[in-house]
Amino acid sequence: MLTSGGSIGLLLPFSVPLMVYSIVGHVDLEAANKAVVAPGLLVLLIFSAYAVYIGVKEKIPRKPFDIKEVGLALWEFKWELGIPTV
C-alpha cells in the first residue's frame, strides 16, 4: 500500500513531477493540472476502496479519529505548501 500510494501523488495537480514535465515538455502547466484531476481522483477512489476492503477483510485494527492529531498533521504540512512556488 505504501509504495502504490506514493505514485498516486504524481496524478494530482501541482505535483512537482508534473511541473517538471510541463517545463521540459513545453506543456502549459494550467492545462496539465486540469488534465490530471479526473484520472487522479479515479485512481484515488479505487485505491481507497481497495484499502478499505483489505482492512475489513484482514481485520486490521483501527485508531479512533482524533482532531488534535489532524491539527498537528496539518501544522506539519505547512512547509509542503511552499514547494510549488519554489
PyMOL Python script that loads the backbone (N, CA, C, O; Angstrom):
from pymol import cmd

cmd.read_pdbstr("""\
ATOM      1  N   MET A   1       0.829  -1.182   0.000  1.00  0.00           N
ATOM      2  CA  MET A   1       0.000   0.000   0.000  1.00  0.00           C
ATOM      3  C   MET A   1       0.874   1.247   0.000  1.00  0.00           C
ATOM      4  O   MET A   1       0.550   2.232  -0.663  1.00  0.00           O
ATOM      5  N   LEU A   2       1.961   1.212   0.726  1.00  0.00           N
ATOM      6  CA  LEU A   2       2.813   2.390   0.830  1.00  0.00           C
ATOM      7  C   LEU A   2       3.458   2.730  -0.509  1.00  0.00           C
ATOM      8  O   LEU A   2       3.451   3.892  -0.916  1.00  0.00           O
ATOM      9  N   THR A   3       4.002   1.759  -1.185  1.00  0.00           N
ATOM     10  CA  THR A   3       4.657   2.042  -2.464  1.00  0.00           C
ATOM     11  C   THR A   3       3.646   2.400  -3.545  1.00  0.00           C
ATOM     12  O   THR A   3       3.929   3.244  -4.395  1.00  0.00           O
ATOM     13  N   SER A   4       2.495   1.788  -3.528  1.00  0.00           N
ATOM     14  CA  SER A   4       1.464   2.122  -4.521  1.00  0.00           C
ATOM     15  C   SER A   4       0.868   3.494  -4.256  1.00  0.00           C
ATOM     16  O   SER A   4       0.573   4.235  -5.193  1.00  0.00           O
ATOM     17  N   GLY A   5       0.692   3.831  -3.013  1.00  0.00           N
ATOM     18  CA  GLY A   5       0.111   5.117  -2.663  1.00  0.00           C
ATOM     19  C   GLY A   5       1.010   6.285  -3.036  1.00  0.00           C
ATOM     20  O   GLY A   5       0.513   7.368  -3.344  1.00  0.00           O
ATOM     21  N   GLY A   6       2.303   6.090  -3.015  1.00  0.00           N
ATOM     22  CA  GLY A   6       3.222   7.162  -3.373  1.00  0.00           C
ATOM     23  C   GLY A   6       3.099   7.592  -4.818  1.00  0.00           C
ATOM     24  O   GLY A   6       3.304   8.762  -5.143  1.00  0.00           O
ATOM     25  N   SER A   7       2.768   6.662  -5.680  1.00  0.00           N
ATOM     26  CA  SER A   7       2.665   7.007  -7.099  1.00  0.00           C
ATOM     27  C   SER A   7       1.373   7.758  -7.421  1.00  0.00           C
ATOM     28  O   SER A   7       1.275   8.378  -8.480  1.00  0.00           O
ATOM     29  N   ILE A   8       0.401   7.715  -6.547  1.00  0.00           N
ATOM     30  CA  ILE A   8      -0.846   8.453  -6.784  1.00  0.00           C
ATOM     31  C   ILE A   8      -0.585   9.953  -6.746  1.00  0.00           C
ATOM     32  O   ILE A   8      -1.261  10.714  -7.437  1.00  0.00           O
ATOM     33  N   GLY A   9       0.380  10.382  -5.956  1.00  0.00           N
ATOM     34  CA  GLY A   9       0.708  11.795  -5.867  1.00  0.00           C
ATOM     35  C   GLY A   9       1.147  12.397  -7.186  1.00  0.00           C
ATOM     36  O   GLY A   9       1.035  13.608  -7.382  1.00  0.00           O
ATOM     37  N   LEU A  10       1.643  11.573  -8.093  1.00  0.00           N
ATOM     38  CA  LEU A  10       2.057  12.069  -9.402  1.00  0.00           C
ATOM     39  C   LEU A  10       0.860  12.476 -10.253  1.00  0.00           C
ATOM     40  O   LEU A  10       1.006  13.259 -11.191  1.00  0.00           O
ATOM     41  N   LEU A  11      -0.321  11.952  -9.933  1.00  0.00           N
ATOM     42  CA  LEU A  11      -1.515  12.246 -10.714  1.00  0.00           C
ATOM     43  C   LEU A  11      -2.350  13.382 -10.138  1.00  0.00           C
ATOM     44  O   LEU A  11      -3.469  13.621 -10.592  1.00  0.00           O
ATOM     45  N   LEU A  12      -1.824  14.070  -9.161  1.00  0.00           N
ATOM     46  CA  LEU A  12      -2.574  15.160  -8.549  1.00  0.00           C
ATOM     47  C   LEU A  12      -2.051  16.507  -9.031  1.00  0.00           C
ATOM     48  O   LEU A  12      -0.860  16.647  -9.308  1.00  0.00           O
ATOM     49  N   PRO A  13      -2.934  17.499  -9.133  1.00  0.00           N
ATOM     50  CA  PRO A  13      -2.494  18.820  -9.596  1.00  0.00           C
ATOM     51  C   PRO A  13      -1.412  19.411  -8.702  1.00  0.00           C
ATOM     52  O   PRO A  13      -1.379  19.160  -7.497  1.00  0.00           O
ATOM     53  N   PHE A  14      -0.543  20.186  -9.300  1.00  0.00           N
ATOM     54  CA  PHE A  14       0.542  20.901  -8.628  1.00  0.00           C
ATOM     55  C   PHE A  14       1.592  19.979  -8.018  1.00  0.00           C
ATOM     56  O   PHE A  14       2.298  20.381  -7.094  1.00  0.00           O
ATOM     57  N   SER A  15       1.708  18.742  -8.524  1.00  0.00           N
ATOM     58  CA  SER A  15       2.789  17.884  -8.058  1.00  0.00           C
ATOM     59  C   SER A  15       4.082  18.313  -8.737  1.00  0.00           C
ATOM     60  O   SER A  15       4.067  18.789  -9.872  1.00  0.00           O
ATOM     61  N   VAL A  16       5.182  18.144  -8.050  1.00  0.00           N
ATOM     62  CA  VAL A  16       6.478  18.576  -8.573  1.00  0.00           C
ATOM     63  C   VAL A  16       6.828  17.844  -9.880  1.00  0.00           C
ATOM     64  O   VAL A  16       7.277  18.500 -10.819  1.00  0.00           O
ATOM     65  N   PRO A  17       6.643  16.510  -9.986  1.00  0.00           N
ATOM     66  CA  PRO A  17       6.954  15.862 -11.266  1.00  0.00           C
ATOM     67  C   PRO A  17       6.108  16.388 -12.423  1.00  0.00           C
ATOM     68  O   PRO A  17       6.586  16.456 -13.556  1.00  0.00           O
ATOM     69  N   LEU A  18       4.869  16.758 -12.153  1.00  0.00           N
ATOM     70  CA  LEU A  18       4.019  17.326 -13.205  1.00  0.00           C
ATOM     71  C   LEU A  18       4.555  18.683 -13.653  1.00  0.00           C
ATOM     72  O   LEU A  18       4.535  19.004 -14.841  1.00  0.00           O
ATOM     73  N   MET A  19       5.030  19.471 -12.701  1.00  0.00           N
ATOM     74  CA  MET A  19       5.611  20.767 -13.056  1.00  0.00           C
ATOM     75  C   MET A  19       6.879  20.596 -13.890  1.00  0.00           C
ATOM     76  O   MET A  19       7.091  21.314 -14.867  1.00  0.00           O
ATOM     77  N   VAL A  20       7.720  19.639 -13.495  1.00  0.00           N
ATOM     78  CA  VAL A  20       8.945  19.380 -14.259  1.00  0.00           C
ATOM     79  C   VAL A  20       8.592  18.913 -15.666  1.00  0.00           C
ATOM     80  O   VAL A  20       9.203  19.354 -16.640  1.00  0.00           O
ATOM     81  N   TYR A  21       7.608  18.023 -15.777  1.00  0.00           N
ATOM     82  CA  TYR A  21       7.177  17.561 -17.097  1.00  0.00           C
ATOM     83  C   TYR A  21       6.684  18.729 -17.950  1.00  0.00           C
ATOM     84  O   TYR A  21       6.986  18.804 -19.141  1.00  0.00           O
ATOM     85  N   SER A  22       5.931  19.631 -17.345  1.00  0.00           N
ATOM     86  CA  SER A  22       5.405  20.782 -18.085  1.00  0.00           C
ATOM     87  C   SER A  22       6.529  21.669 -18.607  1.00  0.00           C
ATOM     88  O   SER A  22       6.462  22.177 -19.726  1.00  0.00           O
ATOM     89  N   ILE A  23       7.549  21.847 -17.797  1.00  0.00           N
ATOM     90  CA  ILE A  23       8.672  22.695 -18.202  1.00  0.00           C
ATOM     91  C   ILE A  23       9.486  22.014 -19.307  1.00  0.00           C
ATOM     92  O   ILE A  23       9.793  22.629 -20.328  1.00  0.00           O
ATOM     93  N   VAL A  24       9.831  20.751 -19.098  1.00  0.00           N
ATOM     94  CA  VAL A  24      10.675  20.038 -20.058  1.00  0.00           C
ATOM     95  C   VAL A  24       9.921  19.767 -21.357  1.00  0.00           C
ATOM     96  O   VAL A  24      10.491  19.896 -22.441  1.00  0.00           O
ATOM     97  N   GLY A  25       8.665  19.400 -21.260  1.00  0.00           N
ATOM     98  CA  GLY A  25       7.878  19.068 -22.448  1.00  0.00           C
ATOM     99  C   GLY A  25       7.196  20.244 -23.107  1.00  0.00           C
ATOM    100  O   GLY A  25       6.462  20.071 -24.080  1.00  0.00           O
ATOM    101  N   HIS A  26       7.432  21.462 -22.583  1.00  0.00           N
ATOM    102  CA  HIS A  26       6.803  22.675 -23.121  1.00  0.00           C
ATOM    103  C   HIS A  26       5.282  22.531 -23.184  1.00  0.00           C
ATOM    104  O   HIS A  26       4.645  22.856 -24.185  1.00  0.00           O
ATOM    105  N   VAL A  27       4.724  22.031 -22.077  1.00  0.00           N
ATOM    106  CA  VAL A  27       3.273  21.861 -21.954  1.00  0.00           C
ATOM    107  C   VAL A  27       2.761  22.933 -21.004  1.00  0.00           C
ATOM    108  O   VAL A  27       3.399  23.231 -19.994  1.00  0.00           O
ATOM    109  N   ASP A  28       1.620  23.508 -21.325  1.00  0.00           N
ATOM    110  CA  ASP A  28       1.015  24.518 -20.463  1.00  0.00           C
ATOM    111  C   ASP A  28       0.715  23.912 -19.094  1.00  0.00           C
ATOM    112  O   ASP A  28       0.009  22.908 -18.998  1.00  0.00           O
ATOM    113  N   LEU A  29       1.245  24.515 -18.046  1.00  0.00           N
ATOM    114  CA  LEU A  29       1.079  23.977 -16.687  1.00  0.00           C
ATOM    115  C   LEU A  29      -0.385  23.949 -16.269  1.00  0.00           C
ATOM    116  O   LEU A  29      -0.823  22.995 -15.626  1.00  0.00           O
ATOM    117  N   GLU A  30      -1.137  24.968 -16.619  1.00  0.00           N
ATOM    118  CA  GLU A  30      -2.564  25.004 -16.262  1.00  0.00           C
ATOM    119  C   GLU A  30      -3.324  23.865 -16.939  1.00  0.00           C
ATOM    120  O   GLU A  30      -4.173  23.225 -16.318  1.00  0.00           O
ATOM    121  N   ALA A  31      -3.020  23.615 -18.205  1.00  0.00           N
ATOM    122  CA  ALA A  31      -3.675  22.520 -18.927  1.00  0.00           C
ATOM    123  C   ALA A  31      -3.279  21.168 -18.343  1.00  0.00           C
ATOM    124  O   ALA A  31      -4.112  20.269 -18.228  1.00  0.00           O
ATOM    125  N   ALA A  32      -2.010  21.024 -17.976  1.00  0.00           N
ATOM    126  CA  ALA A  32      -1.551  19.757 -17.385  1.00  0.00           C
ATOM    127  C   ALA A  32      -2.229  19.512 -16.040  1.00  0.00           C
ATOM    128  O   ALA A  32      -2.609  18.383 -15.730  1.00  0.00           O
ATOM    129  N   ASN A  33      -2.380  20.572 -15.239  1.00  0.00           N
ATOM    130  CA  ASN A  33      -3.044  20.422 -13.943  1.00  0.00           C
ATOM    131  C   ASN A  33      -4.513  20.034 -14.108  1.00  0.00           C
ATOM    132  O   ASN A  33      -5.036  19.229 -13.337  1.00  0.00           O
ATOM    133  N   LYS A  34      -5.169  20.602 -15.104  1.00  0.00           N
ATOM    134  CA  LYS A  34      -6.566  20.246 -15.366  1.00  0.00           C
ATOM    135  C   LYS A  34      -6.682  18.812 -15.882  1.00  0.00           C
ATOM    136  O   LYS A  34      -7.652  18.115 -15.582  1.00  0.00           O
ATOM    137  N   ALA A  35      -5.696  18.381 -16.652  1.00  0.00           N
ATOM    138  CA  ALA A  35      -5.756  17.055 -17.270  1.00  0.00           C
ATOM    139  C   ALA A  35      -5.596  15.918 -16.269  1.00  0.00           C
ATOM    140  O   ALA A  35      -6.059  14.809 -16.537  1.00  0.00           O
ATOM    141  N   VAL A  36      -4.963  16.151 -15.134  1.00  0.00           N
ATOM    142  CA  VAL A  36      -4.726  15.073 -14.180  1.00  0.00           C
ATOM    143  C   VAL A  36      -5.791  14.976 -13.091  1.00  0.00           C
ATOM    144  O   VAL A  36      -5.740  14.052 -12.279  1.00  0.00           O
ATOM    145  N   VAL A  37      -6.740  15.884 -13.048  1.00  0.00           N
ATOM    146  CA  VAL A  37      -7.738  15.874 -11.969  1.00  0.00           C
ATOM    147  C   VAL A  37      -8.622  14.630 -12.040  1.00  0.00           C
ATOM    148  O   VAL A  37      -8.725  13.899 -11.054  1.00  0.00           O
ATOM    149  N   ALA A  38      -9.254  14.375 -13.167  1.00  0.00           N
ATOM    150  CA  ALA A  38     -10.180  13.237 -13.275  1.00  0.00           C
ATOM    151  C   ALA A  38      -9.466  11.892 -13.109  1.00  0.00           C
ATOM    152  O   ALA A  38      -9.936  11.068 -12.325  1.00  0.00           O
ATOM    153  N   PRO A  39      -8.357  11.626 -13.806  1.00  0.00           N
ATOM    154  CA  PRO A  39      -7.680  10.345 -13.596  1.00  0.00           C
ATOM    155  C   PRO A  39      -7.145  10.203 -12.175  1.00  0.00           C
ATOM    156  O   PRO A  39      -7.173   9.114 -11.602  1.00  0.00           O
ATOM    157  N   GLY A  40      -6.656  11.309 -11.606  1.00  0.00           N
ATOM    158  CA  GLY A  40      -6.135  11.254 -10.241  1.00  0.00           C
ATOM    159  C   GLY A  40      -7.214  10.908  -9.227  1.00  0.00           C
ATOM    160  O   GLY A  40      -6.989  10.097  -8.329  1.00  0.00           O
ATOM    161  N   LEU A  41      -8.384  11.521  -9.367  1.00  0.00           N
ATOM    162  CA  LEU A  41      -9.487  11.215  -8.452  1.00  0.00           C
ATOM    163  C   LEU A  41      -9.992   9.785  -8.627  1.00  0.00           C
ATOM    164  O   LEU A  41     -10.330   9.118  -7.650  1.00  0.00           O
ATOM    165  N   LEU A  42     -10.043   9.322  -9.865  1.00  0.00           N
ATOM    166  CA  LEU A  42     -10.486   7.952 -10.126  1.00  0.00           C
ATOM    167  C   LEU A  42      -9.541   6.941  -9.483  1.00  0.00           C
ATOM    168  O   LEU A  42      -9.987   6.011  -8.811  1.00  0.00           O
ATOM    169  N   VAL A  43      -8.246   7.120  -9.688  1.00  0.00           N
ATOM    170  CA  VAL A  43      -7.264   6.208  -9.100  1.00  0.00           C
ATOM    171  C   VAL A  43      -7.309   6.298  -7.579  1.00  0.00           C
ATOM    172  O   VAL A  43      -7.199   5.281  -6.894  1.00  0.00           O
ATOM    173  N   LEU A  44      -7.469   7.500  -7.049  1.00  0.00           N
ATOM    174  CA  LEU A  44      -7.553   7.683  -5.598  1.00  0.00           C
ATOM    175  C   LEU A  44      -8.766   6.981  -5.006  1.00  0.00           C
ATOM    176  O   LEU A  44      -8.662   6.353  -3.952  1.00  0.00           O
ATOM    177  N   LEU A  45      -9.913   7.077  -5.667  1.00  0.00           N
ATOM    178  CA  LEU A  45     -11.124   6.397  -5.184  1.00  0.00           C
ATOM    179  C   LEU A  45     -10.979   4.875  -5.236  1.00  0.00           C
ATOM    180  O   LEU A  45     -11.357   4.179  -4.293  1.00  0.00           O
ATOM    181  N   ILE A  46     -10.435   4.368  -6.329  1.00  0.00           N
ATOM    182  CA  ILE A  46     -10.245   2.916  -6.451  1.00  0.00           C
ATOM    183  C   ILE A  46      -9.253   2.419  -5.407  1.00  0.00           C
ATOM    184  O   ILE A  46      -9.482   1.385  -4.779  1.00  0.00           O
ATOM    185  N   PHE A  47      -8.154   3.146  -5.217  1.00  0.00           N
ATOM    186  CA  PHE A  47      -7.154   2.763  -4.229  1.00  0.00           C
ATOM    187  C   PHE A  47      -7.731   2.798  -2.813  1.00  0.00           C
ATOM    188  O   PHE A  47      -7.458   1.908  -2.007  1.00  0.00           O
ATOM    189  N   SER A  48      -8.526   3.822  -2.513  1.00  0.00           N
ATOM    190  CA  SER A  48      -9.146   3.926  -1.190  1.00  0.00           C
ATOM    191  C   SER A  48     -10.122   2.783  -0.944  1.00  0.00           C
ATOM    192  O   SER A  48     -10.144   2.205   0.143  1.00  0.00           O
ATOM    193  N   ALA A  49     -10.929   2.456  -1.953  1.00  0.00           N
ATOM    194  CA  ALA A  49     -11.875   1.352  -1.814  1.00  0.00           C
ATOM    195  C   ALA A  49     -11.137   0.043  -1.583  1.00  0.00           C
ATOM    196  O   ALA A  49     -11.563  -0.771  -0.764  1.00  0.00           O
ATOM    197  N   TYR A  50     -10.043  -0.169  -2.291  1.00  0.00           N
ATOM    198  CA  TYR A  50      -9.253  -1.385  -2.114  1.00  0.00           C
ATOM    199  C   TYR A  50      -8.654  -1.444  -0.707  1.00  0.00           C
ATOM    200  O   TYR A  50      -8.643  -2.503  -0.079  1.00  0.00           O
ATOM    201  N   ALA A  51      -8.152  -0.301  -0.211  1.00  0.00           N
ATOM    202  CA  ALA A  51      -7.574  -0.264   1.131  1.00  0.00           C
ATOM    203  C   ALA A  51      -8.622  -0.575   2.196  1.00  0.00           C
ATOM    204  O   ALA A  51      -8.341  -1.293   3.156  1.00  0.00           O
ATOM    205  N   VAL A  52      -9.828  -0.036   2.029  1.00  0.00           N
ATOM    206  CA  VAL A  52     -10.909  -0.325   2.980  1.00  0.00           C
ATOM    207  C   VAL A  52     -11.277  -1.801   2.918  1.00  0.00           C
ATOM    208  O   VAL A  52     -11.462  -2.440   3.954  1.00  0.00           O
ATOM    209  N   TYR A  53     -11.385  -2.343   1.713  1.00  0.00           N
ATOM    210  CA  TYR A  53     -11.720  -3.755   1.542  1.00  0.00           C
ATOM    211  C   TYR A  53     -10.688  -4.658   2.234  1.00  0.00           C
ATOM    212  O   TYR A  53     -11.062  -5.578   2.960  1.00  0.00           O
ATOM    213  N   ILE A  54      -9.427  -4.406   2.017  1.00  0.00           N
ATOM    214  CA  ILE A  54      -8.376  -5.221   2.637  1.00  0.00           C
ATOM    215  C   ILE A  54      -8.385  -5.036   4.151  1.00  0.00           C
ATOM    216  O   ILE A  54      -8.202  -6.000   4.894  1.00  0.00           O
ATOM    217  N   GLY A  55      -8.597  -3.806   4.611  1.00  0.00           N
ATOM    218  CA  GLY A  55      -8.641  -3.561   6.049  1.00  0.00           C
ATOM    219  C   GLY A  55      -9.754  -4.316   6.743  1.00  0.00           C
ATOM    220  O   GLY A  55      -9.557  -4.839   7.840  1.00  0.00           O
ATOM    221  N   VAL A  56     -10.913  -4.380   6.127  1.00  0.00           N
ATOM    222  CA  VAL A  56     -12.046  -5.111   6.704  1.00  0.00           C
ATOM    223  C   VAL A  56     -11.811  -6.616   6.601  1.00  0.00           C
ATOM    224  O   VAL A  56     -12.063  -7.360   7.550  1.00  0.00           O
ATOM    225  N   LYS A  57     -11.328  -7.054   5.447  1.00  0.00           N
ATOM    226  CA  LYS A  57     -11.108  -8.481   5.217  1.00  0.00           C
ATOM    227  C   LYS A  57     -10.061  -9.063   6.178  1.00  0.00           C
ATOM    228  O   LYS A  57     -10.238 -10.156   6.716  1.00  0.00           O
ATOM    229  N   GLU A  58      -8.975  -8.319   6.382  1.00  0.00           N
ATOM    230  CA  GLU A  58      -7.879  -8.801   7.236  1.00  0.00           C
ATOM    231  C   GLU A  58      -8.061  -8.405   8.707  1.00  0.00           C
ATOM    232  O   GLU A  58      -7.229  -8.749   9.547  1.00  0.00           O
ATOM    233  N   LYS A  59      -9.134  -7.691   9.017  1.00  0.00           N
ATOM    234  CA  LYS A  59      -9.443  -7.243  10.385  1.00  0.00           C
ATOM    235  C   LYS A  59      -8.272  -6.464  10.997  1.00  0.00           C
ATOM    236  O   LYS A  59      -7.841  -6.740  12.116  1.00  0.00           O
ATOM    237  N   ILE A  60      -7.777  -5.501  10.247  1.00  0.00           N
ATOM    238  CA  ILE A  60      -6.671  -4.668  10.711  1.00  0.00           C
ATOM    239  C   ILE A  60      -7.204  -3.696  11.762  1.00  0.00           C
ATOM    240  O   ILE A  60      -8.225  -3.049  11.531  1.00  0.00           O
ATOM    241  N   PRO A  61      -6.532  -3.579  12.919  1.00  0.00           N
ATOM    242  CA  PRO A  61      -7.028  -2.674  13.969  1.00  0.00           C
ATOM    243  C   PRO A  61      -6.961  -1.222  13.516  1.00  0.00           C
ATOM    244  O   PRO A  61      -6.051  -0.815  12.794  1.00  0.00           O
ATOM    245  N   ARG A  62      -7.955  -0.451  13.963  1.00  0.00           N
ATOM    246  CA  ARG A  62      -8.052   0.952  13.590  1.00  0.00           C
ATOM    247  C   ARG A  62      -7.943   1.844  14.806  1.00  0.00           C
ATOM    248  O   ARG A  62      -8.224   1.425  15.929  1.00  0.00           O
ATOM    249  N   LYS A  63      -7.530   3.089  14.570  1.00  0.00           N
ATOM    250  CA  LYS A  63      -7.474   4.082  15.630  1.00  0.00           C
ATOM    251  C   LYS A  63      -8.691   4.991  15.512  1.00  0.00           C
ATOM    252  O   LYS A  63      -9.124   5.285  14.398  1.00  0.00           O
ATOM    253  N   PRO A  64      -9.250   5.441  16.625  1.00  0.00           N
ATOM    254  CA  PRO A  64     -10.369   6.389  16.539  1.00  0.00           C
ATOM    255  C   PRO A  64      -9.882   7.743  16.017  1.00  0.00           C
ATOM    256  O   PRO A  64      -8.712   8.098  16.161  1.00  0.00           O
ATOM    257  N   PHE A  65     -10.806   8.486  15.409  1.00  0.00           N
ATOM    258  CA  PHE A  65     -10.484   9.804  14.857  1.00  0.00           C
ATOM    259  C   PHE A  65     -10.142  10.759  15.988  1.00  0.00           C
ATOM    260  O   PHE A  65     -10.868  10.858  16.977  1.00  0.00           O
ATOM    261  N   ASP A  66      -9.020  11.466  15.828  1.00  0.00           N
ATOM    262  CA  ASP A  66      -8.568  12.429  16.838  1.00  0.00           C
ATOM    263  C   ASP A  66      -8.304  13.769  16.153  1.00  0.00           C
ATOM    264  O   ASP A  66      -7.378  13.886  15.351  1.00  0.00           O
ATOM    265  N   ILE A  67      -9.109  14.770  16.464  1.00  0.00           N
ATOM    266  CA  ILE A  67      -8.995  16.078  15.823  1.00  0.00           C
ATOM    267  C   ILE A  67      -7.660  16.743  16.155  1.00  0.00           C
ATOM    268  O   ILE A  67      -7.130  17.497  15.339  1.00  0.00           O
ATOM    269  N   LYS A  68      -7.119  16.481  17.325  1.00  0.00           N
ATOM    270  CA  LYS A  68      -5.830  17.062  17.711  1.00  0.00           C
ATOM    271  C   LYS A  68      -4.714  16.518  16.813  1.00  0.00           C
ATOM    272  O   LYS A  68      -3.828  17.265  16.398  1.00  0.00           O
ATOM    273  N   GLU A  69      -4.762  15.242  16.520  1.00  0.00           N
ATOM    274  CA  GLU A  69      -3.767  14.636  15.638  1.00  0.00           C
ATOM    275  C   GLU A  69      -3.879  15.208  14.214  1.00  0.00           C
ATOM    276  O   GLU A  69      -2.867  15.390  13.538  1.00  0.00           O
ATOM    277  N   VAL A  70      -5.095  15.487  13.769  1.00  0.00           N
ATOM    278  CA  VAL A  70      -5.296  16.100  12.458  1.00  0.00           C
ATOM    279  C   VAL A  70      -4.689  17.500  12.437  1.00  0.00           C
ATOM    280  O   VAL A  70      -4.027  17.877  11.470  1.00  0.00           O
ATOM    281  N   GLY A  71      -4.909  18.257  13.486  1.00  0.00           N
ATOM    282  CA  GLY A  71      -4.339  19.597  13.575  1.00  0.00           C
ATOM    283  C   GLY A  71      -2.823  19.588  13.549  1.00  0.00           C
ATOM    284  O   GLY A  71      -2.206  20.429  12.893  1.00  0.00           O
ATOM    285  N   LEU A  72      -2.215  18.643  14.258  1.00  0.00           N
ATOM    286  CA  LEU A  72      -0.757  18.532  14.249  1.00  0.00           C
ATOM    287  C   LEU A  72      -0.240  18.143  12.864  1.00  0.00           C
ATOM    288  O   LEU A  72       0.790  18.651  12.421  1.00  0.00           O
ATOM    289  N   ALA A  73      -0.944  17.254  12.186  1.00  0.00           N
ATOM    290  CA  ALA A  73      -0.536  16.851  10.840  1.00  0.00           C
ATOM    291  C   ALA A  73      -0.642  18.023   9.872  1.00  0.00           C
ATOM    292  O   ALA A  73       0.238  18.206   9.032  1.00  0.00           O
ATOM    293  N   LEU A  74      -1.702  18.817   9.975  1.00  0.00           N
ATOM    294  CA  LEU A  74      -1.841  19.984   9.112  1.00  0.00           C
ATOM    295  C   LEU A  74      -0.761  21.024   9.407  1.00  0.00           C
ATOM    296  O   LEU A  74      -0.282  21.697   8.494  1.00  0.00           O
ATOM    297  N   TRP A  75      -0.379  21.157  10.667  1.00  0.00           N
ATOM    298  CA  TRP A  75       0.683  22.080  11.024  1.00  0.00           C
ATOM    299  C   TRP A  75       2.010  21.640  10.389  1.00  0.00           C
ATOM    300  O   TRP A  75       2.774  22.482   9.916  1.00  0.00           O
ATOM    301  N   GLU A  76       2.287  20.349  10.374  1.00  0.00           N
ATOM    302  CA  GLU A  76       3.494  19.825   9.732  1.00  0.00           C
ATOM    303  C   GLU A  76       3.430  20.020   8.216  1.00  0.00           C
ATOM    304  O   GLU A  76       4.470  20.171   7.574  1.00  0.00           O
ATOM    305  N   PHE A  77       2.251  20.019   7.643  1.00  0.00           N
ATOM    306  CA  PHE A  77       2.047  20.127   6.198  1.00  0.00           C
ATOM    307  C   PHE A  77       2.335  21.525   5.661  1.00  0.00           C
ATOM    308  O   PHE A  77       2.533  21.701   4.459  1.00  0.00           O
ATOM    309  N   LYS A  78       2.359  22.504   6.533  1.00  0.00           N
ATOM    310  CA  LYS A  78       2.503  23.899   6.084  1.00  0.00           C
ATOM    311  C   LYS A  78       3.768  24.110   5.260  1.00  0.00           C
ATOM    312  O   LYS A  78       3.774  24.961   4.371  1.00  0.00           O
ATOM    313  N   TRP A  79       4.831  23.370   5.523  1.00  0.00           N
ATOM    314  CA  TRP A  79       6.080  23.534   4.772  1.00  0.00           C
ATOM    315  C   TRP A  79       5.953  22.993   3.353  1.00  0.00           C
ATOM    316  O   TRP A  79       6.666  23.452   2.460  1.00  0.00           O
ATOM    317  N   GLU A  80       5.074  22.041   3.127  1.00  0.00           N
ATOM    318  CA  GLU A  80       4.887  21.477   1.790  1.00  0.00           C
ATOM    319  C   GLU A  80       4.151  22.442   0.865  1.00  0.00           C
ATOM    320  O   GLU A  80       4.276  22.341  -0.355  1.00  0.00           O
ATOM    321  N   LEU A  81       3.402  23.357   1.419  1.00  0.00           N
ATOM    322  CA  LEU A  81       2.626  24.288   0.590  1.00  0.00           C
ATOM    323  C   LEU A  81       3.503  25.249  -0.208  1.00  0.00           C
ATOM    324  O   LEU A  81       3.059  25.788  -1.222  1.00  0.00           O
ATOM    325  N   GLY A  82       4.735  25.471   0.233  1.00  0.00           N
ATOM    326  CA  GLY A  82       5.620  26.388  -0.479  1.00  0.00           C
ATOM    327  C   GLY A  82       6.346  25.774  -1.650  1.00  0.00           C
ATOM    328  O   GLY A  82       6.971  26.498  -2.424  1.00  0.00           O
ATOM    329  N   ILE A  83       6.288  24.461  -1.810  1.00  0.00           N
ATOM    330  CA  ILE A  83       7.044  23.790  -2.869  1.00  0.00           C
ATOM    331  C   ILE A  83       6.659  24.284  -4.267  1.00  0.00           C
ATOM    332  O   ILE A  83       7.561  24.548  -5.061  1.00  0.00           O
ATOM    333  N   PRO A  84       5.389  24.423  -4.611  1.00  0.00           N
ATOM    334  CA  PRO A  84       5.082  24.896  -5.963  1.00  0.00           C
ATOM    335  C   PRO A  84       5.627  26.291  -6.274  1.00  0.00           C
ATOM    336  O   PRO A  84       5.918  26.595  -7.431  1.00  0.00           O
ATOM    337  N   THR A  85       5.769  27.138  -5.258  1.00  0.00           N
ATOM    338  CA  THR A  85       6.273  28.478  -5.516  1.00  0.00           C
ATOM    339  C   THR A  85       7.781  28.486  -5.715  1.00  0.00           C
ATOM    340  O   THR A  85       8.322  29.368  -6.382  1.00  0.00           O
ATOM    341  N   VAL A  86       8.448  27.513  -5.140  1.00  0.00           N
ATOM    342  CA  VAL A  86       9.915  27.440  -5.287  1.00  0.00           C
ATOM    343  C   VAL A  86      10.232  26.977  -6.678  1.00  0.00           C
ATOM    344  O   VAL A  86      11.403  26.841  -7.032  1.00  0.00           O
TER     345      VAL A  86
END
""", "prot")
cmd.dss("prot")
cmd.show_as("cartoon", "prot")
cmd.util.cbc("prot")
cmd.orient("prot")
